[in-house]
Amino acid sequence: MNMHDHHEDVIVIIPQLILAIPFLIGLVVYVIAVITSNRKYAPWPHYRTLFWIIGSVCAIMAVCGPLAERAHVDFTAHMFGHLLLGMLAPLLMVLAAPMTVLLRSLNVRTARKLTKLLKGTFVRVITDPVVASILNIGGLWLLYTTNLYASMHDHMVLHLFIHFHVFLAGYVFTVSMIYIDPTPHRTSYVYRSIVLVIALAGHGILSKFIYANPPYGVPANQAESGAILMYYGGDAIDVVIIFILCWQWYKVSRPRTSIESGYSAQGV
């Protein structure tokens, strides 16, 4: 290997490490929080820990390794990475209820500070379903209908920013639609459902637009296969969000039986 090849390898590895390290840190912090929480309270559900681990692995696969390298030259691989980083990983990590286990692991004073932060105006604004949808779906429209997609392959800072944005926007969008952790800024099921339908329509329309109008620099065959993956892969993940939202809605609105009403009256 000559010096030029070594230099190119370093250029490729650095952004991958920068993107992967936060997810590795998050994985370690989550595991430590679970261990600490289990010393104080009932054992934390294993399935939630598993959700966090799998979600972290999905995110790391999308930003580091063979898939991430392939995504630079193959739009279909890029879109697969988008599904992992912006949709599947956020969904799994939301289902892991990270704020709940973190609050359980902190001392009272620190937990109160974190709770106060979560109740703040900034969190209230960005977790509003409309704002979260604009950040998520609107960001994707901006990425794929302008020269932004081509530019991010030539500018490392832009590459890093877009990948962090894709994950964070996907996570906030999921948090705004389904409530797994305690949520101080709750919105109605009707409101969330309407916004979700519109957001999913925007995602589906974008995939069809990409199919007919490839992003700058993307070959038509790659745009078509990537768009198909975006459409059907996105639908598969969205079905899970829809199911959870509808199930939660059903649980709070279903008529109570006389036995359940009796238990409620007794404070059970």
C-alpha positions as CSV (number, residue, x, y, z in Angstrom):
1,M,0.0,0.0,0.0
2,N,1.4,3.4,-1.1
3,M,1.1,6.6,0.8
4,H,-1.7,7.8,-1.4
5,D,-3.9,4.8,-0.7
6,H,-3.1,5.0,3.0
7,H,-4.2,8.7,2.9
8,E,-7.5,7.8,1.1
9,D,-8.2,5.0,3.7
10,V,-7.7,7.5,6.5
11,I,-10.1,10.0,4.9
12,V,-12.8,7.2,4.6
13,I,-12.3,5.9,8.1
14,I,-12.4,9.2,10.0
15,P,-16.0,10.1,9.2
16,Q,-17.1,6.6,9.9
17,L,-15.5,6.6,13.3
18,I,-17.0,10.0,14.1
19,L,-20.5,8.7,13.2
20,A,-20.1,5.4,14.9
21,I,-18.6,6.5,18.2
22,P,-21.8,8.2,19.6
23,F,-23.8,5.0,19.1
24,L,-21.1,3.0,20.8
25,I,-21.1,5.4,23.7
26,G,-24.9,5.3,23.8
27,L,-24.8,1.5,23.9
28,V,-22.3,1.5,26.8
29,V,-24.3,4.2,28.7
30,Y,-27.6,2.2,28.3
31,V,-26.1,-1.0,29.6
32,I,-24.6,0.8,32.6
33,A,-28.0,2.5,33.2
34,V,-29.7,-0.9,33.2
35,I,-27.2,-2.4,35.6
36,T,-27.5,0.6,38.0
37,S,-31.3,0.6,37.7
38,N,-31.5,-3.1,38.5
39,R,-29.8,-2.5,41.8
40,K,-32.5,-0.1,42.9
41,Y,-35.7,-1.4,41.2
42,A,-37.3,-4.4,39.6
43,P,-35.2,-5.9,36.8
44,W,-35.3,-3.9,33.6
45,P,-37.1,-5.9,30.8
46,H,-34.6,-7.8,28.7
47,Y,-36.5,-7.2,25.5
48,R,-36.0,-3.4,25.9
49,T,-32.2,-3.9,26.3
50,L,-32.3,-6.1,23.2
51,F,-34.2,-3.4,21.2
52,W,-31.4,-0.9,22.1
53,I,-28.6,-3.2,21.2
54,I,-30.2,-4.2,17.8
55,G,-31.0,-0.5,17.1
56,S,-27.5,0.6,17.9
57,V,-26.0,-2.2,15.7
58,C,-28.3,-1.1,12.8
59,A,-27.2,2.5,13.1
60,I,-23.5,1.5,13.3
61,M,-23.9,-0.7,10.2
62,A,-25.4,2.2,8.3
63,V,-22.5,4.6,9.1
64,C,-19.5,2.3,9.4
65,G,-18.2,-0.6,7.5
66,P,-18.9,-2.2,4.1
67,L,-22.4,-0.9,3.8
68,A,-21.3,2.7,4.5
69,E,-18.4,2.4,2.0
70,R,-20.7,0.9,-0.7
71,A,-23.3,3.7,-0.1
72,H,-20.8,6.3,-1.5
73,V,-21.0,4.7,-5.0
74,D,-24.3,2.8,-4.9
75,F,-27.6,4.6,-4.3
76,T,-29.4,1.4,-3.5
77,A,-26.9,0.7,-0.7
78,H,-27.3,4.3,0.4
79,M,-31.0,3.9,0.7
80,F,-30.7,0.7,2.6
81,G,-28.5,2.6,5.0
82,H,-31.1,5.3,5.2
83,L,-33.7,2.8,6.2
84,L,-31.5,1.4,8.9
85,L,-30.2,4.8,10.2
86,G,-33.3,6.9,9.8
87,M,-36.2,4.5,10.4
88,L,-35.4,1.1,11.9
89,A,-32.7,2.1,14.4
90,P,-34.8,5.1,15.8
91,L,-37.9,2.8,16.1
92,L,-36.0,0.1,18.0
93,M,-34.2,2.6,20.2
94,V,-37.5,4.4,21.1
95,L,-39.0,1.0,22.0
96,A,-36.1,0.6,24.4
97,A,-37.4,3.4,26.5
98,P,-34.0,5.0,27.1
99,M,-35.2,8.0,29.2
100,T,-37.1,5.7,31.6
101,V,-34.1,3.5,32.3
102,L,-31.8,6.6,32.5
103,L,-34.1,8.3,35.0
104,R,-34.2,5.1,37.1
105,S,-30.4,5.0,37.2
106,L,-29.8,8.6,38.2
107,N,-29.9,10.1,41.7
108,V,-32.9,12.2,42.6
109,R,-31.3,15.6,42.0
110,T,-29.9,14.7,38.6
111,A,-33.1,13.0,37.5
112,R,-35.0,16.2,38.4
113,K,-32.7,18.3,36.3
114,L,-33.1,16.0,33.4
115,T,-36.9,16.0,33.8
116,K,-36.9,19.8,33.9
117,L,-34.9,19.8,30.6
118,L,-37.4,17.4,29.0
119,K,-40.3,19.7,30.0
120,G,-38.6,22.7,28.4
121,T,-39.8,24.7,25.5
122,F,-37.2,23.4,23.0
123,V,-38.2,19.7,23.6
124,R,-41.9,20.7,23.4
125,V,-41.4,22.4,20.0
126,I,-39.2,19.7,18.3
127,T,-41.4,16.9,19.5
128,D,-44.6,18.4,18.2
129,P,-45.7,16.0,15.4
130,V,-45.8,18.7,12.7
131,V,-42.4,20.0,13.5
132,A,-40.9,16.5,13.8
133,S,-42.4,15.6,10.5
134,I,-41.0,18.7,8.8
135,L,-37.5,18.0,10.2
136,N,-37.7,14.3,9.1
137,I,-39.7,14.1,5.8
138,G,-38.9,17.7,4.8
139,G,-35.2,17.1,5.3
140,L,-35.4,14.1,3.0
141,W,-37.1,16.1,0.3
142,L,-34.4,18.7,0.6
143,L,-31.7,16.0,0.4
144,Y,-32.9,14.2,-2.6
145,T,-34.5,16.9,-4.7
146,T,-31.5,19.3,-4.6
147,N,-27.7,18.9,-5.2
148,L,-27.3,18.3,-1.4
149,Y,-27.0,14.5,-2.0
150,A,-24.2,14.9,-4.4
151,S,-22.5,17.5,-2.3
152,M,-22.4,15.5,0.8
153,H,-20.0,12.9,-0.8
154,D,-17.5,15.7,-1.4
155,H,-17.6,17.5,1.9
156,M,-17.0,15.6,5.1
157,V,-18.6,18.1,7.4
158,L,-21.8,18.0,5.3
159,H,-21.6,14.2,5.2
160,L,-21.5,14.1,9.0
161,F,-24.2,16.6,9.5
162,I,-26.7,14.9,7.2
163,H,-26.1,11.5,8.7
164,F,-26.6,12.8,12.3
165,H,-29.7,14.7,11.1
166,V,-31.2,11.6,9.5
167,F,-30.9,9.6,12.7
168,L,-32.0,12.4,15.1
169,A,-34.9,13.5,12.9
170,G,-36.0,9.9,12.6
171,Y,-35.8,9.4,16.4
172,V,-37.7,12.6,17.2
173,F,-40.3,11.8,14.6
174,T,-40.9,8.3,16.2
175,V,-40.9,9.8,19.7
176,S,-43.5,12.3,18.6
177,M,-45.9,9.6,17.3
178,I,-45.7,6.8,19.9
179,Y,-45.2,7.4,23.6
180,I,-43.0,4.7,25.2
181,D,-41.1,6.9,27.6
182,P,-42.9,9.3,29.9
183,T,-43.9,12.3,27.8
184,P,-44.5,15.7,29.3
185,H,-45.7,17.2,26.1
186,R,-48.5,14.9,25.0
187,T,-50.7,15.5,22.0
188,S,-54.0,13.8,21.1
189,Y,-54.2,10.6,19.2
190,V,-56.3,12.3,16.5
191,Y,-53.7,14.9,16.0
192,R,-50.8,12.4,15.8
193,S,-52.8,10.1,13.5
194,I,-53.6,12.9,11.0
195,V,-50.0,14.1,10.9
196,L,-48.6,10.6,10.6
197,V,-50.8,9.9,7.6
198,I,-49.7,13.1,5.9
199,A,-46.0,12.4,6.8
200,L,-46.1,8.8,5.4
201,A,-47.8,10.1,2.3
202,G,-44.9,12.6,1.9
203,H,-42.4,9.8,2.3
204,G,-44.2,7.6,-0.3
205,I,-44.5,10.5,-2.8
206,L,-40.8,11.2,-2.4
207,S,-39.9,7.6,-3.2
208,K,-42.0,7.8,-6.4
209,F,-40.4,11.2,-7.3
210,I,-36.9,9.7,-6.9
211,Y,-37.9,6.8,-9.1
212,A,-38.9,9.2,-11.9
213,N,-36.3,11.9,-11.2
214,P,-33.0,10.5,-10.0
215,P,-31.0,12.7,-7.7
216,Y,-28.1,14.5,-9.3
217,G,-25.3,12.1,-10.2
218,V,-27.4,8.9,-9.5
219,P,-27.8,6.5,-12.5
220,A,-31.4,5.8,-13.4
221,N,-31.3,2.0,-12.6
222,Q,-29.9,2.7,-9.1
223,A,-32.5,5.4,-8.5
224,E,-35.3,3.0,-9.4
225,S,-34.1,0.2,-7.2
226,G,-33.3,2.6,-4.3
227,A,-36.8,4.2,-4.7
228,I,-38.5,0.8,-4.6
229,L,-36.5,-0.1,-1.5
230,M,-37.4,3.2,0.1
231,Y,-41.1,2.8,-0.7
232,Y,-41.6,-0.8,0.5
233,G,-39.0,-0.9,3.2
234,G,-40.3,2.3,4.6
235,D,-43.9,1.0,4.6
236,A,-42.8,-2.2,6.5
237,I,-41.4,0.0,9.3
238,D,-44.2,2.4,9.2
239,V,-46.7,-0.4,9.7
240,V,-45.1,-1.1,13.1
241,I,-45.5,2.6,14.1
242,I,-49.1,2.6,13.0
243,F,-49.9,-0.6,14.9
244,I,-48.3,0.7,18.1
245,L,-50.2,4.0,17.8
246,C,-53.5,2.3,17.2
247,W,-52.9,-0.2,20.0
248,Q,-52.1,2.6,22.5
249,W,-55.2,4.5,21.3
250,Y,-57.4,1.4,21.7
251,K,-56.1,0.7,25.2
252,V,-57.0,4.2,26.5
253,S,-60.3,4.4,24.8
254,R,-61.8,0.9,25.0
255,P,-64.8,0.5,27.3
256,R,-63.9,-0.9,30.7
257,T,-65.5,-4.1,32.0
258,S,-67.2,-4.1,35.3
259,I,-64.3,-6.0,36.9
260,E,-61.8,-3.4,35.6
261,S,-64.0,-0.6,36.9
262,G,-64.1,-2.3,40.3
263,Y,-60.4,-2.6,40.4
264,S,-60.0,1.0,39.4
265,A,-62.4,2.1,42.2
266,Q,-60.2,0.1,44.7
267,G,-57.1,1.9,43.4
268,V,-55.6,-1.2,41.7
